[in-house]
């Protein structure tokens, strides 16, 4: 028959084997987590760049619209003044 020490040795061996498997599982999951984190960071960076570009385009469009409308008003005023002078 096996003694208490043999049972204890087997239990400890099984415990250490279980701990090793758990650690291996954590390490196997790490590359996936690293890749997912890198993808999330790239997505956030690209989103920020896109939003900045859209904001700059909106400002430029508003300035262009304002610039286009002012000369039209000035032309209308100058035509009225030209009609008065005649």
Backbone as CSV, one residue per row, in Angstrom:
resi,resn,N_x,N_y,N_z,CA_x,CA_y,CA_z,C_x,C_y,C_z
1,UNK,0.813,-1.169,0.000,0.000,0.000,0.000,0.868,1.248,0.000
2,UNK,0.296,2.323,-0.540,1.034,3.571,-0.605,0.943,4.289,0.727
3,UNK,2.005,4.959,1.039,2.025,5.676,2.301,1.453,7.089,2.113
4,UNK,1.296,7.781,3.201,0.746,9.138,3.175,1.678,10.067,2.409
5,UNK,2.955,9.799,2.503,3.914,10.654,1.794,3.772,10.495,0.279
6,UNK,3.527,9.313,-0.170,3.347,9.067,-1.602,2.095,9.783,-2.109
7,UNK,1.029,9.704,-1.334,-0.199,10.413,-1.707,0.033,11.929,-1.755
8,UNK,0.771,12.395,-0.778,1.068,13.836,-0.725,1.921,14.238,-1.926
9,UNK,2.889,13.443,-2.281,3.761,13.743,-3.422,2.952,13.763,-4.714
10,UNK,2.048,12.807,-4.881,1.195,12.767,-6.072,0.279,13.992,-6.121
11,UNK,-0.272,14.372,-4.982,-1.168,15.534,-4.929,-0.402,16.810,-5.258
12,UNK,0.807,16.939,-4.739,1.610,18.114,-5.039,1.997,18.159,-6.520
13,UNK,2.335,17.015,-7.083,2.693,16.951,-8.496,1.497,17.365,-9.358
14,UNK,0.315,16.876,-8.997,-0.886,17.231,-9.751,-1.187,18.728,-9.597
15,UNK,-1.002,19.266,-8.412,-1.231,20.684,-8.160,-0.291,21.539,-9.007
16,UNK,0.997,21.184,-9.012,1.967,21.949,-9.799,1.681,21.836,-11.298
17,UNK,1.206,20.693,-11.720,0.851,20.491,-13.128,-0.331,21.399,-13.497
18,UNK,-1.296,21.504,-12.606,-2.462,22.359,-12.837,-2.051,23.825,-12.886
19,UNK,-1.178,24.234,-11.980,-0.677,25.613,-11.960,0.061,25.916,-13.256
20,UNK,0.893,24.987,-13.718,1.642,25.191,-14.954,0.695,25.337,-16.145
21,UNK,-0.344,24.536,-16.209,-1.321,24.631,-17.300,-2.026,25.983,-17.277
22,UNK,-2.356,26.472,-16.102,-3.022,27.771,-15.980,-2.101,28.885,-16.467
23,UNK,-0.836,28.824,-16.101,0.124,29.826,-16.553,0.319,29.769,-18.070
24,UNK,0.383,28.570,-18.610,0.522,28.414,-20.062,-0.692,28.985,-20.791
25,UNK,-1.864,28.786,-20.215,-3.082,29.328,-20.835,-3.056,30.852,-20.837
26,UNK,-2.567,31.450,-19.760,-2.458,32.912,-19.700,-1.482,33.425,-20.743
27,UNK,-0.361,32.745,-20.907,0.643,33.169,-21.877,0.138,32.979,-23.302
28,UNK,-0.656,31.958,-23.541,-1.198,31.727,-24.876,-2.224,32.800,-25.226
29,UNK,-2.912,33.310,-24.257,-3.917,34.342,-24.493,-3.277,35.709,-24.677
30,UNK,-2.111,35.920,-24.145,-1.458,37.226,-24.202,-1.243,37.748,-25.624
31,UNK,-0.743,36.974,-26.576,-0.568,37.511,-27.932,-1.888,37.985,-28.538
32,UNK,-2.958,37.275,-28.258,-4.270,37.694,-28.753,-4.656,39.039,-28.147
33,UNK,-4.443,39.168,-26.850,-4.779,40.428,-26.180,-3.918,41.575,-26.689
34,UNK,-2.642,41.312,-26.944,-1.740,42.343,-27.457,-2.199,42.786,-28.845
35,UNK,-2.553,41.842,-29.690,-3.019,42.172,-31.037,-4.323,42.960,-30.985
36,UNK,-5.214,42.570,-30.102,-6.485,43.287,-29.974,-6.258,44.704,-29.470
37,UNK,-5.364,44.873,-28.511,-5.063,46.203,-27.970,-4.434,47.085,-29.049
38,UNK,-3.533,46.518,-29.851,-2.888,47.279,-30.927,-3.924,47.718,-31.957
39,UNK,-4.849,46.840,-32.277,-5.912,47.184,-33.230,-6.782,48.300,-32.679
40,UNK,-7.122,48.218,-31.407,-7.941,49.266,-30.789,-7.225,50.613,-30.795
41,UNK,-5.924,50.597,-30.516,-5.156,51.846,-30.509,-5.071,52.446,-31.906
42,UNK,-4.858,51.607,-32.913,-4.796,52.095,-34.292,-6.139,52.672,-34.717
43,UNK,-7.206,51.986,-34.332,-8.542,52.461,-34.678,-8.817,53.819,-34.040
44,UNK,-8.436,53.968,-32.784,-8.644,55.246,-32.088,-7.831,56.354,-32.744
45,UNK,-6.606,56.053,-33.130,-5.747,57.056,-33.776,-6.341,57.475,-35.119
46,UNK,-6.769,56.491,-35.913,-7.355,56.812,-37.210,-8.659,57.587,-37.061
47,UNK,-9.449,57.253,-36.051,-10.702,57.972,-35.807,-10.410,59.436,-35.478
48,UNK,-9.411,59.650,-34.634,-9.049,61.023,-34.259,-8.563,61.810,-35.478
49,UNK,-7.756,61.174,-36.314,-7.296,61.844,-37.525,-8.453,62.173,-38.469
50,UNK,-9.388,61.225,-38.603,-10.539,61.448,-39.484,-11.400,62.594,-38.968
51,UNK,-11.639,62.621,-37.668,-12.458,63.689,-37.103,-11.775,65.050,-37.252
52,UNK,-10.463,65.085,-37.079,-9.731,66.337,-37.250,-9.803,66.807,-38.695
53,UNK,-9.681,65.871,-39.625,-9.750,66.212,-41.048,-11.147,66.731,-41.401
54,UNK,-12.176,66.058,-40.901,-13.540,66.498,-41.180,-13.806,67.885,-40.596
55,UNK,-13.283,68.153,-39.415,-13.468,69.464,-38.795,-12.763,70.544,-39.617
56,UNK,-11.550,70.241,-40.079,-10.816,71.206,-40.899,-11.540,71.458,-42.218
57,UNK,-12.085,70.410,-42.807,-12.827,70.571,-44.062,-14.097,71.383,-43.847
58,UNK,-14.757,71.180,-42.713,-15.978,71.928,-42.424,-15.656,73.415,-42.248
59,UNK,-14.566,73.704,-41.574,-14.164,75.108,-41.379,-13.808,75.730,-42.718
60,UNK,-13.067,74.994,-43.541,-12.678,75.509,-44.853,-13.910,75.729,-45.729
61,UNK,-14.855,74.821,-45.662,-16.073,74.968,-46.456,-16.869,76.188,-45.998
62,UNK,-16.923,76.415,-44.701,-17.651,77.574,-44.179,-16.959,78.869,-44.609
63,UNK,-15.638,78.873,-44.579,-14.900,80.061,-45.014,-15.088,80.309,-46.506
64,UNK,-15.066,79.240,-47.286,-15.268,79.385,-48.732,-16.670,79.886,-49.036
65,UNK,-17.640,79.387,-48.305,-19.018,79.817,-48.515,-19.159,81.295,-48.167
66,UNK,-18.557,81.699,-47.068,-18.623,83.100,-46.653,-17.887,83.977,-47.662
67,UNK,-16.762,83.496,-48.166,-15.992,84.273,-49.134,-16.758,84.409,-50.459
68,UNK,-17.480,83.393,-50.841,-18.236,83.437,-52.099,-19.453,84.335,-51.985
69,UNK,-20.075,84.395,-50.843,-21.284,85.198,-50.710,-20.977,86.684,-50.614
70,UNK,-19.871,87.067,-50.050,-19.538,88.484,-49.914,-19.334,89.160,-51.265
71,UNK,-18.581,88.589,-52.192,-18.415,89.257,-53.483,-19.740,89.383,-54.240
72,UNK,-20.626,88.450,-54.090,-21.903,88.541,-54.784,-22.684,89.752,-54.284
73,UNK,-22.651,89.995,-53.010,-23.333,91.166,-52.452,-22.662,92.449,-52.937
74,UNK,-21.343,92.431,-52.986,-20.615,93.610,-53.438,-20.925,93.897,-54.907
75,UNK,-21.081,92.854,-55.716,-21.417,93.041,-57.133,-22.798,93.657,-57.266
76,UNK,-23.722,93.190,-56.463,-25.085,93.724,-56.525,-25.099,95.186,-56.115
77,UNK,-24.351,95.499,-55.100,-24.282,96.905,-54.641,-23.625,97.762,-55.697
78,UNK,-22.558,97.285,-56.297,-21.875,98.087,-57.306,-22.748,98.249,-58.541
79,UNK,-23.595,97.271,-58.881,-24.503,97.436,-60.021,-25.554,98.502,-59.729
80,UNK,-26.044,98.526,-58.493,-27.031,99.530,-58.113,-26.393,100.921,-58.166
81,UNK,-25.162,101.012,-57.675,-24.486,102.305,-57.691,-24.185,102.733,-59.136
82,UNK,-23.874,101.796,-59.989,-23.619,102.127,-61.389,-24.881,102.601,-62.064
83,UNK,-26.018,102.054,-61.691,-27.311,102.477,-62.250,-27.679,103.871,-61.790
84,UNK,-27.321,104.245,-60.611,-27.612,105.561,-60.074,-26.777,106.632,-60.753
85,UNK,-25.531,106.252,-61.095,-24.640,107.221,-61.713,-25.046,107.524,-63.153
86,UNK,-25.703,106.626,-63.812,-26.041,106.832,-65.212,-27.129,107.847,-65.399
